[in-house]
Amino acid sequence: MPKVVIAYDMGGDAIEERILGTIPGIEIVHTSDLTSPDSVAAASSADAIMVTLHQVNVELISKLERCKIISRVGTGLDAIDIPGAAQKGIWVCNVPDYCIDEVSTHAITLMLMLARSLPGMQKSVHDGTWYDPSKITPFRRLRGQTLGVFGYGRIGTSSAAKGRGLGLNVIAHDPYVYPGIMEAAGVRPVDLETLLRESDFLTLHAPFTPETRNVINAQSLALMKPGAFLINTARGPLVDEDALLAAIQSGKIAGAGIDVFWVEPPSNDHPFFHEPRIIVTPHTGWYSEESRVDVRHKAAEEVARVLRGEKPIAPANQI
């Protein structure tokens, strides 16, 4: 009797249950966490675990006696001990091909809001001032400016294409992508220092790894243009938040659009909330009704596939 633990709120539409229900005798257990004694006990006897942002660390993995697959309902895998799972013979899978359009659109939306000073103009109107040039930050024509893309994977590629469609010059840095791939798309490959120095808008689309941790720090921010904007729809730990705040408040860069934080949800008194040059959204870059269905459907299909004795389509490890 295979058992699946789903460690998140499904929202009542039973997408996972419809797919997993094709497995004879399946038992589905719902839990909101993976830390309580009851949830750990359920996971320890499960054949599969489906998670969103919960930590699946070495301690938890050591207690998984029957598990064949940990299915990440999303893309990021930094919360899962992948080598530890491999040592236990457990597949780790994610859904790398969902929300590409959503996240790239969100990044470009933040860019446009910053480029046109929309938050400041909206506040001015709400405060009763219809038009006062002295209260509008000068901004330049978008066409001809430079969009820098850090991380040229699926989402970075989509953001670059949308930027080119708006008339931006697009440059990109990704040491794991052959430069000719970028050049074929009309994107100029550059090193990291050039990316920082030349970008009017710098959008981050890399995973969180030891290599990318705090890649945007005081030193990298010092290389950016005084009028540049930073956009992060990737992972919070790519950015040193204190250094970013200091760079904006000192005028070193012009502002930022932030969808992800080091700690989520951030505290209500987080300084980004009180800096008008930073636009904040609540980690919703991934979201649309379509992507919400896609990610759960594909993650559940991976579980069903493994429980039928097949290999997963999107493994993050090999066992």
Phi, psi and omega in degrees: 000099181293146183232133179239130174259123177254111190258052176194164179282122184277350177080006172087002183257001166057034177300312182297319183294326179294321181283313182290338179295349177282349178273120182302133175072015184299138172245127181245125180246131180256136175213153181266353181208178176231030182240332181290155179305319181294318182290322178294320178297319178295317181294324184296336180251014183270150173272342180204148177230134175247128186226158171254273183251005182294147175288128172242085188265181185297327180296314179293316182300325180297341182264358182276105187271332185239356192295134178252336183207138167251113184256115180275118181276075185158197183253313187295137183240012186291345180270358184246133176281090186293314178299321178298321177295319180298321179297331178270002181075032182249126173292141167243125182231155172224189180238084188285347187248029175246162175058022178296312180293320183296311184291318179295322176295319179297317179298316180292325177298314177299319178301314181294321177298319178290318183297326183256009178053039186297318180299318180294321180291322178297317179297319179300315179296316179296332179277359175103004179256113183288310179208118177220102183307330182291343181259003180253122179296130178301137176220157188262161172302136184291314183302132178095346174282174187247125173261123175258134183243118177260106184103105185252053172273209183300311184287319177300319178298318179294318178297319179299317180296320179292323177296318178296325178295336177270003178089013179277148165282132185242129173238158183210151175231124174200105183293350182259005180244132178299127184306327181298332177295317178294314183299324179295335179265008180079022181248133181270119177285137182220165173280171186297318181297318178296319178303314181293317185288327189261344187284131167276328175228125180245116182248134186261128180220040179250155175286163174275116178222169174305328181289326184261356179302124180052037177297332172262104184225188182301321182291316181288324178295328179295337179276345186281160179294148177301331181263011186280159177237145176251139178232127180232107173243017185263271179220139182305316184293359172289342188239131169284104188297321179295318180294321179296314179301315180297320181295324180285315183292332178276351183085008179297317169234168191275332183169187183205156171240118190236122176250350186223148184231163173301313179242127180233134355288148177290161179294155182297338180259020178304133185297336177300329182291342185250009177252109186295345180272004176244122174268129182242132170234153192271061179051051180246010180302329183284344199272135157204164178300323181290317182290327178299320177287315183305311188293320181289321180297312183290323179293321178290325178297324177298317178299312180300321181299312182293321180292340174275000179091011180263166176277146178289159180278323186236065179283145175262355179215176175234139182235000000 
